[in-house]
């Protein structure tokens, strides 16, 4: 037997067509409606009356221009109007019979059509929603009598002996009820099957709680069915709610499309057959009072909707006709309502209220209730799975519909902060939460009509008055050092403009009809999206340009960036919407000149050069320096003739307890592998001299100038992505014999080291990194330039390859830093240039040691290497981050010229905060290590489960090797807290689960993500319970959900689970193969196919 059930489908709003522009209109105060906002604002001012903006009208929203230039919107949570015949009419769910005998509401948002009387004996459509590919239909098997129509309900009497079918139109679709009138009639409905079909329905997912999701080909929900319920005639005398409610069992099977050439059934589309089994014991219970109602429900995802939750209620409440807040029977309720706020982006909200039609209150006492900014809700929202309640936006105490204040009606609350926040962040949907201030008193219970109530004029409603934010009228970026040439077109891609200065100036101007001034906020990032800076200029008169120059230390020669701007109104707490991203490329030469010249900071190159280079194979003799391994006393070096020592004081603000680093003042290491920090720009004379061509004339002062360029502006529009050292994974299949990245010659050495082969081969401008090592390759151009009376003479040139290599010790507080140079070409006076190390120091405080004997005679010849070490002591449960800076001075003996170059290492983190260990160690904190398993290896069950879980979009699949690169946001994060780890394990694999599902005793439950991660079953989704599993996992039914939220569990070989899982702890640790994974550190899990 089949029966009907509720179905809800979202219909998209269609705006009225736009007519001629306002410029062609004459002011006519007899018609207070205009097609566009511009025209309406003009007429409203001329006629001193509100004028409707007809293009803004949709199912939930109307808008008016006001005489003072502001805009007022009325926004409903329900579709209160529909378009019929090109006109907007009020939603009317009253059912009427159509000319063809079918039944339909007078005006329904989703064009609902219900079957009339039919003698059809096969499967046919009971209700249809939508049109075309969006259409979804609910089926019925057998004839139907003529229904009795009453308002929004159609009652089909005696569809089976003693059973009536009621179909009810709702604003979200259609709902059906099976009314079983007697115990005898219950035998007619022991099993009920209903086809649900649609062109977009390609698969389904049935949860363990009975929730059904209908999915499209992209595995995104098209529609859903909450847990099916049945109840008898007993009700609460105060609220009218059923008091005897039970959950029914349900099942869903795939329904294939009908071959209409073989079968002439009206329902042809694919979908599911939903089978529901009413509770026989409920039917037979002598306490059951007939009639009994059977009520499964189908809903369609709708961005503008509402729902509510109650403590102890585990079913979806989004289809009820009311919302509830406050407490009843000692249990609290809360409500969530969505509003369409897409028109408010960047607006300045001047007034806003939200109203709820309060038809029932437990008390007339004025008890506070609140509205909040919350996260999005859906059909899985429950008391234990609520969206985040971010901030309170308003408080009110008005009340209606109570014992002594019996008249129902709207109660209102100030919602200006709520809508301003939505406007500031540019949301399309505003997520509002409602709750009582006191959720313990039963006097606080209130009920409001929801968007499902038949009279949509009583659904939650908002009135918002606003003025549009400032309009960007002009913007651009300077292309030269003196800010005399600007790029004013916003361009992306290969045609982006080139600027020849490290300190370009951004400008932007805004217009506004009433605001006297504005603030402008400029943001600039690299092309990967990492924010490099935000600059704000305040109190700029409207119509004038806000201008800001970028600090010297932000950009790298040869690299490309992007920027954007938005307005701010501090007084109104209003933030405009960002402009589009505009890109540019920096082409500026780094140089220095004269004995008083300022230092030049090295910058990563973006050029990929095809030339390969040799690398040193000999390791010159020298002293090793590895302080702090056997004791924890600070190292105090004794100077000798071959070493330079620098000791900088520790900054207490940089010492952080484990887990508190993010909260303390700290250098942002989210972009460890970008441009280092510079201190000041070169002189204008030096810039002019080094930009001049050999043999040309210049106005630069006479003198000797040394110029150094990294990449020298050689074009490469994108920086090569960083790569990982080969074999930098922790391989659980070969961990016993694995040589990790930390097995290079002991870090902390002062002697020269061989250049790692991977570094010698890496592209120019590219990092190669692991957890304990990082290196980078530059191409350096040096020229000696002399100017005499304006005549430019380039007297010498040299080209070098320069590598920076930093190695961190996994078991001490030290790292070493090496500059390795290879001379590729030298001519003229450049052959006499001398290079001496100036110093090695840390940006934030550590002890360093520098070996100056590594440069033969201080001259660039063939290979040269400078080595140094850094020591950064850390206390128990402390982690610190720092960066080494090596200064190199280049001189020509026959001149007074001095060129100072400061070359930065990557960031390094040293800690004594590893769980279960008191051993200190240092790592590259921005590198994301990987734990590796093999599908054909020692632990195939474990590997195949993780692989399937990652394929279903759970996190942990390897992405970018550095934090901030694409994919790194999906990395797992280690969790220290033992209590939370245990909760993760108990939630995913509770005690007794193996016996409950009948899995073999040789298996054990494996969960993913690991319980020792923040994405574990509980910590990743504290209020949800969304397990998934797969066909090979020995569960009775596969429940292969998709998405990044939730967890997977699988019964696998117990020995594989135990031994394979034990390597996770080794991977976390500080052994010769461990990766020193601290609390909240990111890591990946890689599954190899071999």
N, C-alpha and C positions, 0 to 999 in steps of 0.2 A: 504494500500500500504506500502511496505517496501523499504528502500533504503540503500545504503552503506554509510559508514562513516569511518573516520580515526581510526586506531587502532595501538597502540604501545606496544610492548612487549620487555622486557629485556631478552637477551640471555646471559648465563654465559660463561665466557672465559674458554677455555680449553688449558692448557699449553702443549707444546711439550714434549714427553716422555724423561726422563733423560737417558743418555747413561753411559758408563763406567766411573769410577772415573778418575780424572786428573792424578793420580799417574801412570796410565797405558798408558798415552799418551806420545808420543814423540813430540818434538817441530817441527811443520811443518808450515812454514810461508806462504805456498801457500793457506792455508785454514784459513781465519781470522774469524772463528766462532767456538765456543766451547759450549758444553752443560751446563756447570756449571760455576759459578762465579770464583771459585777457579782455574779451568783450564784456563779460559779466562785471568785472571790476570797473570798467569804464562806465557802464550803464548804472551800476549801483551808486557810484559817486555823483553822476549827473542827476539821478532821480531820488537820491537820498533814501534808498530803500534796498532791502536784500534782493538779490537777483540770483536765481538758480542757475547753476552751471550744468547744463544737460549732459555734456560729455563725461562728467564725473559720476553719473548715475550708474549703479550696477545692482546686483541682487541684494547687497547688504548696505550700500552707502548712497547718500545724497549730499550735495554740497551747494552752498550759497556764497556769493561774494557780498560783503558788507560795505556800507557806505564809507567806512574808514580804511578800506583797502585790505582788511583781513578776510579770511575764509572761514566759514563755519561748516563742519561736517556732522552729519548724524550717521552713526555706524551701528548696525545691529549685529548680534551674534548669529542671527538666523537669516536665511534668504527670505526677506519680507516682500520682495517683488520679483516678478518674472516678466520676460518680454514675450508679448504675443502680438503678431501682426505689426511688428516694428514699434510698438508702444509698450511702455512699462505699466504693468497693472499689479495690484496688490495680490500677494499669494493667497489663494483660496482653496482649501482642501475639501470643500464640499463636493461629494461625488454625484455625478449625473450620468445618465445613460447616453451614449453616442448613437449616431445614426446607424452604425453597423452592428449595434447591439452590445458593444464593449462598454466598460465603465471607466471614467476618468475624472479626476478633480477638475474644477473650473480653471485653476491656474496653479500648476505644479512646477517646481524648479527643475525637475528632471524628466518632465513629459511622461509621467506615470500613466500606464494603461493597464486596466484589470480586466480579466475575462468576464464576459457576461454568461448567460445561460448557454450551455452547449451539450450536445448529445455525443460528442467525440469520446470514443472508448479508449483510445491510446493516450500516449503522452502528449500534452500540449502545454502552452504557456499560460500560467495563472496570472503572472504580473511581469511587465516589461518596463525597464527604466533606460533612458538615454537613447541615443541614435547612433548609427554607424558602428565603427569599431568600439566605441565606448558602451555599447548596449550590453546590458546584463539581464538575463531572464531567469525566472523561477518557474519550475514546472509542476504539473499536476497530472495524475493518471486517472482517467475515467471521466464520466459526465459530471456536469455541475447544474444544479437547479438555478432558477432565476433568483438573484440575490435581493434582499430587502436593504434599501439604502437609507441611512440615517446619518446626516452630517458627513463625517469623514470615514464612516464604516460601511462595509458591505457584508451582510450576513447571509451565508448560504446554508439554509436549514437542512438538517438530516442528510449530510453528504455520506454518512454511514448511519446505521440505526443508532439513535441516541447521541449522535455527535453532530455539532454545528461547526462550520468553518467561518471565522470572522477575519476579513482582510481590512486593514486600516491604513489610510494614507498618512504619511508623516512628512515633515519638511525635508527630511533626509532620504525619503524613499517610501517604503511600504513595510508594514508589519502584519503578521498573521498569527491567529490564535486558534488552537484546536480546543473546543469546549466539549468536554466529556461529561454528559449530564447525569449518568447513573453508573453504579458499579457494573451492571451488565454490559453497558456500552464500552467499558474499558477493554473488553476482549477484542474490540475492533481495532485497537491502536497499540498492539503489543510491540510492533516495529514499524517505524515510519521512515520512508526514503523519499528524498526530494532531489531532483536534478537542478543544479545551478550552473548556467552556461553563459558564455560570452566569448567574443572573438579574441579578447585580450587575455583570457584565462587559459594558461598553459600548464600550470601545476598547482600544487597545494601543500600546505603544512598543517598537520594536526598536532597540537601540543598535548602534553600529558594531562593538562587540566581541562581538555575538551575544547580549547580555543582553536578555531579554524581560520587559516589565512589562505585566500585565493591569490595566486601569484601570476605575474606576467612572465614573458620570456627572459626578462632581466632579473627575475627572482624578487621583484618589488611587489608589495601588496597592492592588489586591485580592490579587494573587498575582504571582509572577515566576518566571522561569527563568534560571539562570545560563548562562554559556557552555557549550554541549554538548560533551562529551568522548567519546573512544573510546580503548581501550587493549588491549594483548594480554596474554598469560599470563605475561610476564616480571615478576618482583617482586624487591624488595630483601629479601635473606634475613634481615636483622635486623628490619625493620619490617613486612614484608609488603606494602608499598605498590607499586603498579604503577610500573615504571620506563620504559615506552615508551608515552607518552600524547600524543595529538594533539587539536587543536581541530577540530570539525566546522563546516561552513557551515550557516547556518540562515536561515529566512525565516518571516514571519508575515503572514497575510492575514485580513481581517475575515470572520467567519462570521456570516451572518444567521440569525435564528430560522427554524426550519422551519415551513412551513404544514402543519399536521397534517391538514388537510382534503384536501390534495392528495397528501401523502406520509406514509406510516405509519411514519416512522423514529422509533425510541425517543428519540433526542436531539433536543429541540425548541428549547432555549435558544440565545441568541446567544453569541458568543465569538470565538475565533480558531482558525484552522488553522495549526498549527506544522509547518513542513516542514524536515526535517533531511537534509543530504546527507553521508553518510559519505565519508571520504577514500579514493578508489579506489587511490591510490598506496600508502597504508598497507596495504590489503588485499593488494596485489600484491608488496609488498616481501619479498624472500626472507628478511630478518632477522625478519619478523613471526612470532611464535609463537602458533598458534591454541590455544584459542578466543579470539576477539576480542569484547570487551564494548562495547556502545554504551549510553551512559548520559546522556541528557538529564535534567534535573531541574526540577521545579516546586516552588516554596516559597511559603508564605503568610506575610505580615508578622505577626510575633508580638512583643509588647512584652517577653515573658520568653523569652529565647533566648540562644544563644551562637554564636560564630564564632571563627576564628583567621586570621592572615595570615602569610605567609612572604616574605622578601625574594626577589624574582624570580618569584614566582607571581602570575599576573595573572587568575586565576579565583576565583569565589566558593567559599569553603570552609565555609560555614555548614551544609551538609548532611552533612558527614562525621560519623562516629561517635566521633571523638576530637578533642581540643584539643592544641596543642603549644606549648611555650615553649623557649627556649634556642637553641643553634646546632647545625647539622648540615651538614657539607660546606661550612663557612664561611658559611652563610646563616642568619640569625636568624629566629626565629618568636615571635609574641606571640598571646595569646588575650584575648577579651573575653566576659564573662558578665553577663547581666542577672538581677536578683533583684527579686521583687515586695516592695516595702517600703512599700506604701500604709498599712499599719496602724501604722507607726512614726512618723508625722508628729507632731512636737512631743515625742517621748518622750525620756527620759533613759536612754541605753544604759549598762548596768552591765557587760555582758560580751558578746562576740561572737567567733565563729570561723567561718572558711570552710574547707571541706574539698574536696579533689579526689582522685578515685580514680586513683592513680598506678600504671599497669600496665606502663609501660616507661620506663626511664631509661638514659642512655648510661653513667652512672657511679654508684657508690654513695658517692662522696665527698660530704660535706655542703657543697654549694655553694649560696650564697644565691639565693633567688628572691623576688619581690616582688608585692604587690598594690597597685593604684593606683585613685584616682578618675579616671575617663575620661569622655569624651563618649559619646553614643549611637552604636552601630554598626548596619549594615544589610547587605543583599546586595551593595552596591557597595563595601564596606570592603575595602581591599587594603593591602599594605605601603606603597604610595605614596599611599594615601588613608585613613589611620588617623584615628580620633577623637583629640581633644586629650587628652594625658596630663597631668592637672591636678596631682595631688599624690600622693606615696607614702603608703599607709595602713598597711602592714605588711610585715615581712620574716621569712622562715623558711628553714631549711636541711634540713628533713626530706626523706627520699628513700626510695622503694620501687621494686620492679620492675626493679632493676638487675642487672648481671652476677653480683654476689656477694650481693646483697640481693634475691633473686629473688621473694619473696612480694609480690604486689601488695597494695594497700590504700590507704585514705585517708591523705593527708597534710594537716595543718591549719596555719592561720596566724591570728594574732590580727587580727581585723577590726573591733575596736571603733571606731577613728577613721573607718573607711569608713561604717559604719552610722549613727554619730552625725552625720556630715555630711549623709547622706541624710535623716535625721530633721529636722535643723535647717532644711533648705531645703524640706521638705515634698514630697519627690518621691514619685511612685507607683512608679517604677522606679529601682533603684540600678544604675548602670553601673560594673562592676568590670573592671579590666584586670589581666592576669597576665603577667609576663615574668621572665626571668633577670636577676640583677644584672650578670653578665658575659655579654654577648651575642656574644663573640668565640670562646670556647672550645667545642669540640664536646662536651666533657664535660658541658655544662649542659643538653643536650637532655632533655626530659621529655614524656611523653604522658599525658593524662588522658582518661577517657571523657567524652563530651559528652552533652548532653541528647538526642541522637539515638540513643544506644546503647539496644539493646533492653531491657536490664535497668536500668530507671530508678532503682533504688536506688543505682546507682553514678554517677549524674549529679552535677554540682557541687551542694554542699549547704552551707547556713549554719545555725548555731544562734545565736540572738540573745536575750539576756535584758535586759529593760528595765522601767522603771517609768514610767507615764504622767506627763507633765509637769503642772504646776499647772493647775487649772481656773479659768477666769475666772468669778467669782461676781457681780460688780457692776462697773459702770463708768458714766461720765457726764462732762458738761462743764458748767461754771458758766455761768450766764446773766447775771450782773451783776458789777459791779466788786468788791464785797466778798465774793464767793463764798458767798452765802447761799442762792441758788436754783440748782438743778441740773436739767439735762435728762438723764434716766437711760435713756430709750428710744433705741435705735439706729434712726435714721430716715434715709431717702434720698428725694430728689425734692422736690416742691413743699411737702410737709408737714414739711420739715426744721426744727428749732428755730432761733429767733433769739436771739443773744446781744448784749447792749448794752455790750460792753466790748472793747477791743483786746487785753486780756491775760487771756483766759479760762483757767480752771484745769481740767486733765484729772485724773480720778481712776480708779483701777482696783484691785480686790482679787481675790486668788486664793486657792483652797483646795488643800491637798495632804495626804495622810495621813501622810507622813513628813518632808517638808522643813520645817525651822523657819522659813525666810525665803525671799524671792524678790526678784528685780529686775524692774522693769517698764520696757519700752521703748515710748514713745509716738512715733508718726510722724504728721505732718500734711502735707497737700498741697493744691494747688488742685484744682478739679474736672477739670482736664485731666491730672492725675497728676504734675505737677512737684512734687518734694519741697521743702517750705519749711523743714522742720526735723525733727530727731529729738531727743527728750529722754529720758534714762534716770535712773531713781531706783533706788538699790541698797539691799540689806539691809533690806527691809520685812518684818516678821513676817507669816507666813501668817495670813490672816483680817483683817488691817488693810489700809487703803487706801494705795496709793502715789499721791502727788499731785505735780503739776508745773504751774507757770504758764508760759504762752507769753510769750516776750520781746515787748516793745512794738512791735518793727519788723516783725512778720511778716504782719499781716493788713491788709486794705484795707476801708474802710467800704463797705457795700452788696454786697460780694462773698461768694460761698459757698465753703466748704472741706469737707474730709473728714479724718477721723482714725481711727486704729486703735491697738491695743495688743497686746503679746505679753510673755510671761515670759522671763526669762533665768536660767540657772544657771551662773555663771562657773566654779565649781569643777569642774563636770562638762563644761564647754564645750558645754552644751546650750541650745538656743534653741527656745522654743515657737513655735507657729503663730499668726500674726496673727489677731486677731478680724476680724469683718466691718467694712467701712467704714461709718462713721457721719458724716452730713453736718450742717452748720450754716451759718447766714448771720450775718455781722457787721453790726449796725446801731448804730453809735456815732457821735456828732457830734464833729468835730474843732474845738477852740476854744482860746483863750488869754485871759488877763486880767492886768491890773496890770503895773506896770513890772518886777516880778521874775518874771514868768511865763516858762515855758520855751518853746522853739520848737515850732511845730506843723508836722509833715511833711505835704506834699501827698500825696494818694493818688489813684490812678485811679478815676474814677466808673464805675458799672455801669449808669447810667440812659441810656436812649435817648430823647432829647427831640425832639419833632417840629418845634420851632422852628428856622427857618433863620436864618443871620446873614450880614450883609454882610461884605466883607473890604476892607482898605485897598488903594487903587489907586495912591496916591502914595508915592514913596520919598523921604523927607526927606533933605536933604543931610547928608553926614557923611564921616568919613575911613575909607578902607579899610585894613585891617590884615591882611596875609598874610605873616607872618614865615616864614623858613626855606625859601623857594622857591629863591632864588638862591645861598644859602650855608647851611651847616649849623651856624653858630655860634648858641649859645643867645640867645634874644631877651631884652633887658633894657630894659623900658619906662621912659620918662621921664614922671613924673606931670605932669598939667596940671589945670586947673580943671574940665574936663569929664569926667574919667575917674577911675575907682578901680582900683588895681592890686593884685593879690594874687599873690604868688609863693610856692609851696610847694616844699619840697625833694624831689628825686627819691628814691624808695625803691628801693635796689638790688635788693631782693627781687622787685620788679615788673618787672625787666628780664630778658627771657628770650631765649635763642637760638631761632631758628626751629625749630619742631618740638618744643620742650621745654616749652611753656607748660603743658601738662596736668600735668607732673611737678613744677612749681614751685608755691610757695604763691601762690594767685591767687584773686581774687574770682570766684565762680561766676556766669558770665553766661548760663547756660542759660535764665534767665528774665529777659531784659533788659527785658521790657515788662510787668512786674508792679510791685508796690508798692516804692517806694524805701525806703532804710533810715532809720529814725527813731532819735533818741538817748535820749529820756526821755518819760514820760507827763506830761499836764497835772496841775495841782494838783487835789486833791479839791474845793476851794472853787470853782475855775473850772468843773469838771465839773457841780457842783451848780447854779451860777448859770446856766450856759448851757442846762441842761436844763429850767430853770423857764420857765413860760409867762408871757406878759405879764399883769400884774395879780395874779399869784399871790403867795403868801408863801413865804419860804425861810429856812433857818437859815444860809445863806451869809453871810459877812461883808459889811458895807457897802462899796461901792466901785464903780468903773467897770470894766465887763467888755466886751471885744470878742470876739465869737464868729465863727468861720469854719467853714463846713461844705462839704465837697466831696460833692455829691449829697444831703446832708442826710437820708440814710436813705430817699430815694425808692426804692420797691421795683423791683428788676429782678433776677430770680433767676439770670441768667447774664450774663457779660461778653461783649460782642460780639467775635467773632474778629477779630484784626488782619487788615488787607487790604493789598495791595500798591498802590503808585502805578500809575496807568495807564501803559502803555508802559515798565514797568520791566524787561521781558525784554530780553536781548540777541538781536535778531532777525537771524539769518544771512542772511535774504533782503534786508534793507535796512540792513545794518550800515554801509555807506559813508555814508549820509545820516541815520543814526539819531540822534535826540537822546535821550541816556540821562538817567537821573535826576541824573547829575552835572552836567548842563548848566544848572542853575539859576544865578542870580547868584552870582559867585564866593564859595565858602565862606571864612570867615575875616573877614567884613566886620563893622565896628562900626556901620554905619548900619542904619536900619530896612529891613526887606524887606517886600514884599507877602506877605500870607498866602496860601499856595498854595490854589487853589480846592478841591482835594481835601480839604484840612484843614477848610475852612469848611463842607463838606458832610458830614463824617464824623459818625457817631453819637457821642453822649456816651459816654465810657469806651472809646473805640475808637482803636487806633493805625492809622495809614496809613504804610507804610514802603517804602523801596527800599534799594539797596546804599549810597546816599550821602545819604539824607535820612529823617527820621522826625518825625512830628508827632502830637499827642494833644490831644483836646478835653475840657475839664472844665466842669461847671456849678458855680459858686461862690456860696454864700449867706453874706452878711455881716450881722451884727446888732450894734447898740450897745445894751448892757444896763446899766442903772444899778440898784443896790440900796441902798435907804436904810431902815435899821431893819427889814430883813426884807421890805420891799415891793419887788416886781420891776416895773421899768418898761423896756420895750423902746422906746428913743427914736429909733431909726433902723434902716433896712434897705436892703440893696442886693443886686442879683443881677448876676452877671457871667458871661460866657463867657470862659474862659481857654484859650489854646492854647500848647503848648510846641512849638517847632520847632527841630530840630538838623540842621545840614547839614555833611557831611564832605567834605574836599577829597581827590580821588583822586590828586593829585600833590604834596601837601605835608603836613606834620605838623600841620595845623591843622583846627579845626572851629569853627563859630559856633553860639551858642545864644540863642534869642529867646523872651521871654514877651510874648504879644500878648493884651491884654484888651479886651473889648467890654462897655460898661455897658448893661445891659438894663433896669434899674429902680433907682431910688434915692429915698429919702424921709427926712425928719427929719434927725437929727444925722449920719447917714451921708454927707450931702452935704459935710460938712466933713472927712471922713476924708482923711488924707494918706498917700501910698504912696511910699516911697523904697527904692531897692535898697541892701541892706546890703553884700553882697559876691558875687563869683563865684569859686568855687574848685573844685578837682578832689578827688575822694576819695582818689586815690593819688599825686598829685604831678605838677603841670604848671604852666606859666605862664599866667595869665589876664589879660584886660583887659575892663573893664566900662564901658559908656557910660551915665552917669546922666542925660544931658541929654535922653534919649528920652521922659521922663515930663513933660509940660507942667505946671509949677508943682507937681509932685509930687502932683497931685490926680487921682482917678479921674473922668474926664469923657469920655464917648463912647469913643473909641479911645485906648489907651495901649500903648506898647511899650518894652521894655528889651532891649538887645542886648549881647552879650559874645562874646569869642573865647577859645579855649584853644589853647595850643601845647605839644606833647609831643614833644620830640626823641627820635629812635631811631637807634641805630647800625646798622651793617651786619649783616644776618641777625637783627635783633631785632624783636620785635613786643611792643607794650604795650597794655593795656586800661585805660580810665578812664571816669569819669562826672562830668559837671559838676553843680554845685549852685549855684543862684541864691537868695540870701536876699532876701526882701522884708519890709520893716517897715511896718506900718500903725499910724498914730496918729490921735488926735483932739486938736486944739490946745487944747480947753477942759478936757482931763483929763490925767492922768498915765498913762493906759492905753497899753500898747505890745503889739502883736500881731506876732510874728515868724513868718514862713512860709518854709520852705526847700523849693524846688521842684527836683526832680531831672530831669536829662535821661535819655535812653537811654544804654546803654553804647556806647562808641566804641573801635575798635581802630586804632591807627596802627602802621605797620611800614615797615621797609626790608628786607623778606625775600621779595620777589617774584622768582621764578626768572627769571634773565636780565635783571634790571633793578636799577639802583642808586637808582631814584627812590622817595622815601618817599610814603606816602599813607595816608588814613584811610577807614574803612568802618564800616557798621553790622554788627558781626560776627554777630549772630543772624539776620539776614535771609538767606534762601536764594535766590540769584538763579537765573534760568532761561535756558538757551540754547534758542532757538526755531528750528525748521525748519517748512516747509510741504509737505504732501503734493502740492499742485498748484503748487509754486513752482519755484525754480531747481534744486533737488536732490531730485527726487521719489524716486529710487531709495534714497537715503540715508534720507530721511524715512520711507518705507514700511518699510524694514528696522527702523529704530529703533521705529516704531510697533508692528510685529508682535512684536518682542522684548519690549517693555514689556507688550503684551497677554498674553504668555506668562509674565508675572510676574517678569521680570528688573527690577532696580531702576532708579530714575531718573525715573519718572513723577511729575509735580508733585503735591505734597501741601501741607501747611501752609506759609505763607510764612515762619514763624519756626521755628527749631530747637526741638524739643520738642512742637510741635503734631502732631496725627495726620497720619501720612504722611511726616513728616520723617525717620523712621528708614529710609526707602527711598531717600533722596537718594544721589547719587553723591558720592564724595570724591576730590579731586584727589591725584595721586601725583607726587612730585618725582623719586624715584630712577630714574635713566636705565636702570640695569641691570634693575630690575624691570619698567620700561615695555617694554624690549626683550623680556623673557621673556614678558610678556603677549602681545605681538605675535607672537612665534614660536610660542607655543602655539596661539593662535587661528587664525593664518594662516601656517602654515609654508611655507618656500620650496618651490616646485614643486607646491603644492596645486592651482593652476588647471589645470595640465596633467594632474594625476592625476585630477581629476574631470571634465575635458573642458569647462571653462567657456570661453566666447568670449574671444579675445585682447583685445577691446575692454573687458573688465571687469577689475576688481581686487577683492581680498578686503577686505571691510569687517567689522570686529568690533564687537560691543557686549556689555557696557559698554566704553567707550573704554579703550585700553591705558594711557592716562594717568590711570587711576583705580584706587583700591584694590579695586574690584570687578571689575577686569580678569580675563582668563582664568586667569592664574597666581595673582596676589595674592588674588583672590576665592575661590579654591579650589585651594590649592597641591598637594594630593594627588589631586584628582579630575580627570577629563577628560570633561566632560559638555557637549559642543557640541550646539547645536540649530540648525536652519535651516528654511527655508520653501519652499513650492512655487515661488515666483518667484525663488529665489536661485540657480538654475542648478546645483544639486547633483543627482546622479543620483536620490537619494531624499530626500524631505523627512523631517526628523527633529525634529518639533515637540514637544519636551519642554515641561513646565511646571514652575514653581517659581522661587524667587529665587536658587537656587544654580546656577552654571554660566555659560555664555556663548553668544552667537549669532554666527554668521558667515554672510556672504551675498556672492555675486559681483554687483557693481553696476557701473554705468557708471564707467569709470576716471576720467574727467574730473570727474564729479560727486563721486566719492570724494575726489579730490585737493583740489579747490577748496572743496567743502563742508566737508571736514575741516579745512582751513586756518583756518576761522573759530573753531575751538575754541581755538587759541592766542591769537587776538585777544580772545576772550571771557575767557580767563584773565588777560589782561595789564592794563596801566595806561594804555592809550590813552584818548581821550575817551569811548570806548564800552565799554572793558573793565571787568571786575568785580573785579580784584585778588583772584584766587582763589589762596590759599596752599596749601601742603601740608596735606592732611587737611580743607580747607574743603569744605563741602557745596554741591552745586548740583543743579539739575534739568535735564532735557532735555524741552522741550515740543514736541509735534508737533501742528501746526494742520491742520485738515481742508481749508482753502482752498488 
